[in-house]
Amino acid sequence: MTMIDPAIVPQRTLYTGAKLPAVGMGTFGSDHADADAVSAAVAGAIRVGYRSFDCAACYGNEDMIGQVFADAFAEGVVKREDLFIASKVWNDMHGDGDVLIACAKTLKDLKLDYLDMYYVHWPFPNYHAPHCDVDSRNPDSKPFTVERFMKTWRQMERLVDMGLTKHIGMSNMTIPKLEAVLPLCRIKPAAIEMELHPCFQQPELFEYCQKQGIEVVGFCPIGSPERPERDKMPEDIADIELPELKAIAEAHGVHPAVICIKWAVQRGVSPIPFSLKEKNYTMNLKCVTEDPLTDAEMETIRSLDKNNRLIKGHVFLWEGAKDWHDLWDEDGVIVK
Ligand SMILES: NC(=O)c1ccc[n+]([C@@H]2O[C@H](COP(=O)([O-])OP(=O)(O)OC[C@H]3O[C@@H](n4cnc5c(N)ncnc54)[C@H](OP(=O)(O)O)[C@@H]3O)[C@@H](O)[C@H]2O)c1
């Protein structure tokens, strides 16, 4: 086992002054890796030097990951205050009082007294069942509204007041939605999670968040090659198969996945790659401590953006919505 000293991993500073390691470990098994496999990878990742973990209630594995954290604390591998642990409220828990219940359940499962970050996983109360397919629709699904979102956010703010989470964040947002809700927030989001990989760079949203002092956490940083079947469309492009990316990987003697992580961190994103394999998750952390990409390589990767969103969100569509593009306010206005 190669151990990476967490002190040499680049750190981000959130607006509160808290530190976030620039690379975290994802924990979504993508409907194929079970809770045993994911929690075993988390146990290994702590031991190789990961200090940031991206959890969520809907990943269905927080109780097992919680045991991994508890064992690591008990064995003296790491202290609670050395970890940055994030979780997310799932879409079926946006109702009055539900956010507190969801957070309490997550804390119980993760066996923690507090979270470092708690995200609103999606900005609307639209639920889908685990393992569902692309045509699955919930008849109760509703479009985003500022009123509904702020009802959820007020509950998130109270979690900070109560000390149950140090920070709160949002995920799967758009600029129009942020413009509408940020002025209303008593406690500003400290981070926003969004899909980011070479073929989907979201430059406007990325820059918007940076200007607002909000940390950008990038999910699916490798282009999620093993994402659930419902998220695979014939038009999707595989980032790690792009010839330009492969050539850069060859020049550095690493897998193209590793180049995606280096690029993200050098760009200023905090990626949260997932891997079940010790060799891969070790490299995903180690790679940001050595052998940086050149300016020319960074520019080549910048030019690979193809606006290829992978997690399109079909299963969250409400009655009357046209198609998945309606979730992303592509014309600059919130689609209702
Ligand atoms: N907020 C949201 O709505 C949202 C949505 C999606 C995901 N997320 C979060 O983002 C995390 C990451 O996204 P993701 O898991 O979908 O995709 P990802 O990190 O882009 O890709 C993971 C895949 O890449 C492979 N991989 C990882 N490192 C590698 C390496 N060094 N060399 C070769 N292959 C490598 C893994 O295979 P092996 O296991 O074989 O290494 C795995 O199949 C999730 O786990 C979750 O925590 C959040």
The ligand as an SDF file (V2000), in Angstrom:
LIG
                    3D

 48 52  0  0  0  0  0  0  0  0999 V2000
  -24.2940   15.2720   -6.6620 N   0  0  0  0  0  0  0  0  0  0  0  0
  -24.6940   14.3860   -7.5630 C   0  0  0  0  0  0  0  0  0  0  0  0
  -25.8210   14.4400   -8.0690 O   0  0  0  0  0  0  0  0  0  0  0  0
  -23.7480   13.2950   -7.9970 C   0  0  0  0  0  0  0  0  0  0  0  0
  -24.0110   12.5920   -9.1790 C   0  0  0  0  0  0  0  0  0  0  0  0
  -23.1310   11.5880   -9.5680 C   0  0  0  0  0  0  0  0  0  0  0  0
  -22.0020   11.3080   -8.7970 C   0  0  0  0  0  0  0  0  0  0  0  0
  -21.7660   11.9940   -7.6360 N   0  0  0  0  0  0  0  0  0  0  0  0
  -20.5640   11.7030   -6.7880 C   0  0  0  0  0  0  0  0  0  0  0  0
  -19.4180   11.7330   -7.6280 O   0  0  0  0  0  0  0  0  0  0  0  0
  -18.6610   10.5350   -7.4400 C   0  0  0  0  0  0  0  0  0  0  0  0
  -17.8600   10.2130   -8.6820 C   0  0  0  0  0  0  0  0  0  0  0  0
  -18.6850   10.0030   -9.8090 O   0  0  0  0  0  0  0  0  0  0  0  0
  -18.8140    8.5780  -10.5030 P   0  0  0  0  0  0  0  0  0  0  0  0
  -18.4910    7.5130   -9.5130 O   0  0  0  0  0  0  0  0  0  0  0  0
  -20.1310    8.5150  -11.1620 O   0  0  0  0  0  0  0  0  0  0  0  0
  -17.7800    8.6440  -11.7040 O   0  0  0  0  0  0  0  0  0  0  0  0
  -16.2010    8.8690  -11.9160 P   0  0  0  0  0  0  0  0  0  0  0  0
  -15.5200    9.1170  -10.6290 O   0  0  0  0  0  0  0  0  0  0  0  0
  -16.0790    9.8410  -13.0240 O   0  0  0  0  0  0  0  0  0  0  0  0
  -15.7780    7.4690  -12.5170 O   0  0  0  0  0  0  0  0  0  0  0  0
  -15.6840    6.3340  -11.7190 C   0  0  0  0  0  0  0  0  0  0  0  0
  -15.1770    5.1800  -12.6110 C   0  0  0  0  0  0  0  0  0  0  0  0
  -13.8530    5.4570  -13.0650 O   0  0  0  0  0  0  0  0  0  0  0  0
  -13.0120    4.3390  -12.8660 C   0  0  0  0  0  0  0  0  0  0  0  0
  -11.7060    4.8410  -12.3820 N   0  0  0  0  0  0  0  0  0  0  0  0
  -11.4960    5.5960  -11.2700 C   0  0  0  0  0  0  0  0  0  0  0  0
  -10.1760    5.8850  -11.1500 N   0  0  0  0  0  0  0  0  0  0  0  0
   -9.5440    5.2840  -12.1870 C   0  0  0  0  0  0  0  0  0  0  0  0
   -8.1910    5.2040  -12.5870 C   0  0  0  0  0  0  0  0  0  0  0  0
   -7.2290    5.8150  -11.9040 N   0  0  0  0  0  0  0  0  0  0  0  0
   -7.9070    4.4850  -13.7020 N   0  0  0  0  0  0  0  0  0  0  0  0
   -8.8940    3.8780  -14.4020 C   0  0  0  0  0  0  0  0  0  0  0  0
  -10.1950    3.9070  -14.0790 N   0  0  0  0  0  0  0  0  0  0  0  0
  -10.5180    4.6170  -12.9750 C   0  0  0  0  0  0  0  0  0  0  0  0
  -13.6830    3.5080  -11.7930 C   0  0  0  0  0  0  0  0  0  0  0  0
  -13.4530    2.1360  -12.0420 O   0  0  0  0  0  0  0  0  0  0  0  0
  -12.6840    1.1930  -10.9560 P   0  0  0  0  0  0  0  0  0  0  0  0
  -13.6190    1.0570   -9.7720 O   0  0  0  0  0  0  0  0  0  0  0  0
  -12.5220   -0.0470  -11.7370 O   0  0  0  0  0  0  0  0  0  0  0  0
  -11.4050    1.8940  -10.6280 O   0  0  0  0  0  0  0  0  0  0  0  0
  -15.1500    3.8390  -11.9250 C   0  0  0  0  0  0  0  0  0  0  0  0
  -15.7830    2.9400  -12.7990 O   0  0  0  0  0  0  0  0  0  0  0  0
  -19.7320    9.5090   -7.0560 C   0  0  0  0  0  0  0  0  0  0  0  0
  -19.1770    8.3410   -6.4760 O   0  0  0  0  0  0  0  0  0  0  0  0
  -20.5880   10.3200   -6.1230 C   0  0  0  0  0  0  0  0  0  0  0  0
  -20.0020   10.3930   -4.8270 O   0  0  0  0  0  0  0  0  0  0  0  0
  -22.6190   12.9960   -7.2440 C   0  0  0  0  0  0  0  0  0  0  0  0
  1  2  1  0
  2  3  2  0
  2  4  1  0
  4  5  1  0
  4 48  2  0
  5  6  2  0
  6  7  1  0
  7  8  2  0
  8  9  1  0
  8 48  1  0
  9 10  1  0
  9 46  1  0
 10 11  1  0
 11 12  1  0
 11 44  1  0
 12 13  1  0
 13 14  1  0
 14 15  2  0
 14 16  1  0
 14 17  1  0
 17 18  1  0
 18 19  2  0
 18 20  1  0
 18 21  1  0
 21 22  1  0
 22 23  1  0
 23 24  1  0
 23 42  1  0
 24 25  1  0
 25 26  1  0
 25 36  1  0
 26 27  1  0
 26 35  1  0
 27 28  2  0
 28 29  1  0
 29 30  1  0
 29 35  2  0
 30 31  1  0
 30 32  2  0
 32 33  1  0
 33 34  2  0
 34 35  1  0
 36 37  1  0
 36 42  1  0
 37 38  1  0
 38 39  2  0
 38 40  1  0
 38 41  1  0
 42 43  1  0
 44 45  1  0
 44 46  1  0
 46 47  1  0
M  CHG  2   8   1  16  -1
M  END
$$$$
